[in-house]
Amino acid sequence: MGIPEAVNKDLENDLGQLISKIKNANNILLTTHKQCDGDGLGSQIALYFALKKMNKNVRLFCVDDVPRKYHFLNFTDYLEVYTKPHKALEQFDLTLIFDTNDSRLVEPFYSEIKNNCDDIVFVDHHPILTKGPKPTDGSFVDSSSASTGEITYYIIKGLGVELDNKIARPLYTSIAFDTQVFKFIRNCGRSHVVAADLLKYEKHPEEIHRNLFAAQTRGKMQLLAQAFSTTKFIGENEEIAILTINISDLVKNKLEPDDSRDILDMIMSIESIQVGALLLQINEKAYKLSLRSRGEHSILKVAESFGGGGHNFAAGAYIEDDYSSLYEQTVKLIKNAINNTA
């Protein structure tokens, strides 16, 4: 069972090197970026079960708590959280970090991983940053893939592991989440090809869709109304939306930081908006900036200007600044991004 023909030759060759590394490793650590999402989490869970089928010694970690929306994946018996009590790390032959190629997004866990593993590999589909740390040697980064889950699927196929529901469910979750149920597939049919294969084993995809996109709470709807009432619409055609949420409002409504990204996505459904920005205030001087674009204007350089990264049309950064300065910079950079691609 080799790598499917849907993968181009360069991708096949690169995956072959990574697959050989995995085959030759016995003790393997799997993790993803902090504040994990469905793509990185689903990818690492799927590979965890595939490697268990190969009788590998595997440990599965998240840097911090997993958002509630993903609890339907039932990972509590085998997934460890670095920021909570856990067994000490042993020496690993190989560490795979999913859905990022920026080591800063794995700290403080990344610093400890370096002390326990000489071979650290990023498996990702985000563009490599022009400003910021570069991925490690041997990392696999394919920005033509619509999700990290797609890459993980081909890794598992290349390893010769038979799919089953334990592998297919988290992989389908990964792809459905990052493509928003196939709205964003990067002009490539690969997502559909992979999903069709996974649905031979996952018999309840609607349950996955519901958990990812339709399990809204009253608290989230209340916060959406509050955020919408204070959203600033900018431009002659109101093509830019800037919304601000304080983390205390999330706590008050029994929500998590992950829920704020959902609110930004909801605001982005307004027809006129081309680019949206969410400023999530963590404390008096710290913000999490999330950026979205409908697809005509790349906002990756906006995020990179603040030391962040992501995709061309979905990106973010952690920033320490006062609100007025951050707001003015964000608006200016978004306007420049729109004007440069107009």
N, C-alpha and C positions, 0 to 999 in steps of 0.2 A: 504494500500500500504506500505509494509515493505521494509526493506533493501534487495536488490536482493541477490539470492543465490550465486552469483559469489564472494561475500565477505566471507572470512573465519570467523570462529566463534569468534576468539579473536578480529578481526577487528570489527565485528558486535557488540560485547559487549562494546568495547571502544567507538564506534560511538554512541551507545545508550546513554551513559552518556552525551556526547556532545550534542546530539539532545535534551535531556531533558533540558539541560541548555538553549538552544536556545528557546525552547517552553516556558520556564518559564520567559524569559526576555522580557521586553517591549521596552526599549530604547537600541538600539544596534549600535555600531560603527564598521565599516568594513574598513580595510586598508591592505597595503602590504609593502614590503621593498622599500627603495628609489631606484631611477633609475629602476622603475618597468618594468617587462617584461610581455609577453603575458599570462604566467601561473597565476601569482598572480593577475594581473589585470582582466583577464577573470573570475577567480574564484570569486572574490569579486563582480563583476558586476552581475554574475549569481545569487549569493545568495541574493544580494540586491533586485532583482526582485522577487525572491521566498519569501523573508520576507515581501515585500510589499503586496503580495497576502495573507499573513497571518495577514495583518493590523498591522504590527509592525512599530514602529517609528525607522527609520534607517537613518544613515548618512554614506556616502561613501567618503573616503579620499584617496589621494595619498600624499606621503611626498613631492614630487617635480613634475615637469612637466612630463606629459606622452609623450613618444616618438611618433613622427608623424606616424609611421607605424601602430599604433593602433587606429588612429582617425576614421577609418571606423566603429568602434563600437559606434560612436555617443553618447558619455557619457557626453558632456559638460553641459547639462541641470541639471544633478544631482550629478556629481562628483566634489568634492572640493579639492583644492590643499593647503596643509598646509603652504608652503612657499609663498603663495600668499594671498591677503586679503580674509578673510572668517569669517563667523559668529562664535562667541565665542562658545567653547565647553560647553555643559551642562553635567549633571551627567548621566552616562550610567550604565545600569545593566550589560552589557557584551560587551567586545571588542574582535573581532576576527581579528587576523593578519595572512595573507595568504602568503605562499610560502617562509617562513623563520622561523627559531626558534632562531635566534640570534637578541636580542633586539638592538644591536649596529647598525644594518642595518635599523632601524626605527627611529633613532635619527635625529633631535632633537624632533620629534613628540612624541616619546615614553615617554619621561619625562613628557610631558603635559598629555598624556593619563593616566599615573599613578595617577595624581592628580584628575582625573575625573571619574575613574572607578576602582573598587576593584577587578573585575574578568576579567583578561586578558588572552586570550587563543590563542596559536599559532596553526595554521592548516597548516601542512607542510609535505613534502616528502624528505627533505634533512636529511642526517645523523646528529645526535646530536654531537656537537663538543667535542673532547677530551680536547681541550684547548679553553676556552672561556665561555661565559654565558650559563646557562642551560635554557631550556624552562620553563615557569611557570607551576605550578601545574594544572592538568586538561587539559593540551595541548594535541593535537592529532598529533603525528608524525609517519608516516608510510613510511619508506624508501623503501618498496617493491613496492609502487605505482610509476608509471612512470611520474605522474604529480600531482600537487595539485588539478587540475581540476577533476581528477578521484575521489578524496576524496570528493570534493564539490558536485559532482553528487550524491554520495551515501548519503551525508547529506540531500540534497534536497529530494531525494526519501524517506529517513527515516522521514522527516518532513511531508510527505504526500501531498506535493505540486505537482500539475500537471505541467508537462513540457509544454513550449510554445517556440516560436522563440526567445523572449527576453531573455529567460534563456538558450536555446540551443546554440545560436550563440556564446556568450562569452565562454561557457563551451567547445564547439568544438574548439574555438580559443585557449583556454588554453591547451588542449590536443594535438592539431596539432602542436602548437609552441614547447612545451617542449619535445615532442617525435620526432620533426622535421619530421612531417607527417609519424609517425610510424616507423622511422628508429631505435629509441631507446625505446624499450618497456619493458626492464628488464626481458626478457624471460617469459612474462606473457600476456595472451590473454585478460586481463581486458580492456586494452585501446581500443581494437577493439570492444568488447562487448558494452562498453559505447558509443563509436562513432556511432555504428550502431543504437543505440536507439536515439541519438541526431539527426541523419540525417533524422529521421521521421519528424522533425520540422525545421531543417536548410536545405533549398533547394538549396543553392548556396555555397557549400563548396569550389569550385574552386576559388571563389572570396576571401575567407579567405586565402587560400593557396597563392594566388597571392599577397595579401597585406603583408603577413608575409615573403615571401621568393623570390618574383619575381618582386618587385617594386623598382628596382635599379635605381639610378640616374647617370648621367654623372659624377657628382662630386665624387660619391662613387667609380666609376670605375677608375677615375683618381687617387684617393687616394690609391686604391688597387694596381695600377701600381707602384706608388711611394713606397708604403710599401713593395711590392714584390722585388723591385730593391735593397732595403736595408736590406732585411731579411737575417739573418745569419743562415745557415744550419750547423748543428753540428752532428758529429758522422761518423763512417766509412761508413754507409749507408744513411747518412743525415736523420736520424730518428727524429731529434729534430729541430724545427724551432723557432727562436726568432725574433719577429718583434717589432719595436718601432714606435709609432705615437705620435706627439705632438698635444695637443688639439687645438693649433692655426691652424693646418692643417685641422682639422675638421671644424672649423669656416670658414676658407678660402673657403672650398668646400661646405659650407652651409649644414653641417652634424651635427649630435648629437653624444654624447658618445655611445649611443646604436649602431650606425652604425659601430663603431670600432670593436664590437664583431662579427658583420656580416663578416667583413674583415678577422678576425681570422678564422672563420668557412670556408671561401673560401680557405684560405691558407691550411687548414687542409685537403682539398680534394686532395692535392698532394699525390701520392701513397706511397712514401717512408716514409712520416712523421707519427710517432707514438704519439708524444707529441708536442704541440705548446704552445707558451707563447707570450702574447701581453703585452708590457709595454706602457700604455697610460700616457704620461707625462701631469699632471695637472698644475704644476708650477715647479719652479727650483728644489724643493726637494720633491715633492709629485707625486706619481704614482698610477694608478689603474692597478693591475696585473690581467690578465685573462688567465686561463689555460684550455687547452683542451687535451683529450686523445682519441685515437681511441677505447679504451676499453680493451686493454691488460695490461696497466699500470695505477694504481691508482695515481692520482696527488692531492688528497684531503690533504694529510699530507704536501705537498709542500705549499699549501695555508695556512694551519694551522700554519706552521712555521713562516709565516708573519702576524699572527693574523687574518687570514681570514677563509673561509669555503666554503661549496658548496657540490657538488656531488663527487663521486669517480673519475668520468671522465670529469667533468666540474666544475671548482672552481675558486676562485679569492680572492683578498685582496686589501685593501688600504694601501699604504706604504709610509713612509717618509724616504728617504735615497738618497744618491747621485747615479747617474746612474751607474758608474763603479762598485760600491759595490753591488748594486741591481742586475745588470746583472750577475756578478760572482756568487752570492749566488743562483740566479735562475737556472743557468746552472748546478751548483753543485748539487742542490737538485733534479732537474729533472733526472740527470744521476743516482743519488742514487735510485730514485724511479724506474727507468728502471732496474737497476742492481738487486734490491731487488725482482723484480717480473719476472726476466728473467728465 
